[in-house]
Amino acid sequence: MSVIPDIPVAASAQVPAADQTLRILTFLARQRGPVPARTIAEQLAVPRSSVYHLLAAMAAHGFVVHLEGEKRWGLGTAAFELAGGFSRQQPLTRLGRALVAGLADRTGESAHLAVMTGRDVLYLVEERAPRRPALVTDVGVRLPSHLTATGRAMLAALPREQVRALYPDAGAFADRTGRGPARPGELRELLRRVRADGFATEDGEVSIGFRSVGVAVTDHAGWPAAAFAVTWPEGSPRDVREIAGLLAEAATELARRIR
């Protein structure tokens, strides 16, 4: 497992609880899925009682979630909000803009780049193809991840335990057009197909009459940093796998740039 760097002693000695909280969050962010509190305490050399108190406080604010059945802890939606904020402020938009434009040129369809923030995707870049209708996926718009091609591509790249933490029950599933998964089991099956195909699709779940294909961009640790997608009107005959191949090329290039 990763070793968490120490904060300078003079600073951490003055605010030990803050130091331990930040180290726990950093540790959880580097794992491939939720872990037991015992593991956190052992790896960070923090008393187990302190770990439980800090985890309870972070859970109350949404920064971590407790999977009671598995007795494990993982990052919560508030932590994803912070990650989304960082993505908006870093050069991700600048690095991805030309690649989005290239996808629109090569496919003749509208293309976009999005990041995850909680259970939503946030659109950072959109390039509308000539003579194509406007889409709801404009810059700054949020949509439910489980309904979009970009969101599904990123959810499929997350550990399964993390997906269960984000979607614990039917109440976590928003609806737009009456289509798409509405329960954890349905989402698990959908993401299984995404992993098998290597790309995600969406057909009328966001807007009736439009289809999309999405591919995730992963960072150096294998976590989904963003996703590209191409969207077109339902009546247009398109080769989904051909478009997915172009998206995969763009995703590989953006992953290289952000690393």
N, C-alpha and C positions, 0 to 999 in steps of 0.2 A: 504494500500500500504506500501511497505517497507520504512523504514527510512534510509536515506543515512548518513553514519557516517561523522562527520566533520573532516576536516584537521586541525592540530594545528593552532591556530589563528596567531601566529607569522609568519608561513610559508604562509598561505593563504592571509594574509594582504599585502604581498609583491607582489603577482601575482594573484590578484582577478579574472582576466579573465581565467587564467589557472585553478584555483580552480573551477570556475563555469562550465567550459567546461568539466572537469573530472567528476564533480557531475552529470551533465546532461547525459553524456554517461553511467555512472553507473546506474542512474535512468532508462534510456531506456532499459538497459540490463536486468533489473529485472522485466520488464513488460511482459505480455503475448501477447502484440501486440502494434502497433503504438498508440500514444496518442496525444491529442491536446497540442499546445504550452501553452495554458492557464493552463492546468493541471501541466505541468512542472514548470511553474512560481510559482504556488500556493504551490505545494508540496516542492519545494526547497527554497521558499522565495527569489526568484531572480526577479528583475524587468522584466516585460514582454518585454519591449523594448530590454533589454540586452539578454534575451532568444532568441528573433528573430534574433538579430545580430549574436549571437554565433551559432545558428542553421544554418544560411545561410553560415557562414564560414565553418562549419563542412560538410555541404552538398557539397560545392565546392570541398572538398577533399575526398568525398565519404564515410565519417564516418556516416552520417545520410541521409535519403531519405525523401522527402516530398510527401505525398499522397494528391495531390491537391483536388481531388474530395471529400475526407473525411476530409480535413483540419487537418491531423494528421502527426506525425513524428515518424519514426522508425529507427532502426540501418541500416546502409548501408553496402556495400560489404567490404569496408576498415576495418570496425569493425570486420567483420567475419575473415578477414585476420589476425588481431591481435589474435583472438581467436584460429585460426589454429596454429599460431606460438607458443602460450602458450601450446597447446595440444602436439606439437612436443617436447617441452622442459620438460614437466611434466612427471611423471612416467606412463602415459597412455600406452605407448608402452610396458614397462616392466610388468605392471599389466595385459595386455591383451595377451601377447605372449603365455603363457601356455594355455590359453583358446582357442586361435586360433589353436594351435597344437592339443588340445583335440578334436576340431570340425573336423579337418582333419582325425584324427584317427578313430573317431566314424562313420563318414560318408564315409570314403574312397575317399573323393573328396577334392579338393583344397579349402582352407578357407582364409579369410583375414579380417583385421580390418581397418576402414577408418574414417576420420573426415571431416567435411565440412569446406571449406575455400572459401568464396564468393559463386559463382555458381558452384564450382567444389568440388569433393571429393579428398582427398589426402590419399593415402594408407600408413599406418604406419607399418603394419605387414602382411606378407603373408606366408602361409605354403602350399607348393605344395605336393599333395598326390603322393605316388609312382606310376609310370607308367602312370601318367596323363600329358597331354601336358602343355607347358608353357603358361601363361596368360599375358595379357597386364597389369594386376593389380599388378605390381611389386612395391616394397617399393619405395616411393618417386614419383610415377607416379600420375598425376592429370587427372581426367576424368570429363566430365559434369555430374553434380548431377542428372539431370532429366532423364538421360539415364541409370544410374546404380541402382542396387538393394539397395546398401548401401545409395546412395544419395536419392532415393525415400523414403526409410524408415525414413531418417532424415527430409526430407522436409515435410512428413506427420505429423511429431511431432511438426513442427513449427506452430505458429498461421497463419491463412489463410491470414491475412493482410501482414505478413512478406513475405510470398511466393509471393504475388502480387507485393511487392516492389522489390523482386529479379528478377521476371519475368514479367515486365510490358507490354511487347509486343512481337511480333514474332521475333524481332531482338535479343532477349536475349537467343534464343534457338539454341545451337550448334547441328550439325548433324554428325554422323559417318557412319551409314550403311543405311540411308534412312528410318529407323524405329524409333518409339518413338514419344512423343508429340512434336509438332512444334508451338503450340499456347497456350496462357494462359488457354483457355477453356478446351483444351485437357488435360493439366496438372492437372487442378482442378478435372476433372473426374477421372483421374488415381489415384490421391492422395485420393480421396473419397473411392475408392476401397481398397487402402492400409489401410486406417483407419478401414474400415469394416472388413478386413481380419486379421489385426494385424501383417502383414508382407508384404514385397514388393517383386515383381518378375521382372525379366528382361529376355528377350528372343531374342537374336541376335541384340540388340540395340547397344551394345559395340563391340562385335565380332560375326560375323555370325557363327552359329554352336555351340554356348555356351549359357547355361541358368544359372541364378543365383537366389538365394533367400536371402533377407536381413532383418535384424531386428535392430531397433535403440536401443541405450543405452542412457537413460536419466539421468540427474543429479538431485540434490536435488530440483531444481526449476522446474523440468519437461522439461527442454530444452534438445535437442538431443546433447549429448557430443561426440558420436561416433556411429558406426554401424558395426555389424558383417555380413558377407555373405559367402555363400558356392556356388561354381561354378562347373559345370560339362558339358561334351560334350552332345550335343543335343540328340544323339542316346541312351544315357544311361537311362533306365527306373528308375526314382526316384520318391518317394512319397514326393511331395512338402511340404505338411503339417507336415509330420514327421520331415523333415529337419528344417522347421520353428520352430517346438517345441524345437529342440536341440539348435537352435540359440537363442530362447527366454530364455532358461536356462542360456546360456553363457552371454547374455545381462543383465539378472538379477544379476548374480554374479559379473560382472564387475561394474555395477551400485553400488552394495553394497561396493565393494572395493574402488571406487573413492569417495564415500561419507564418 
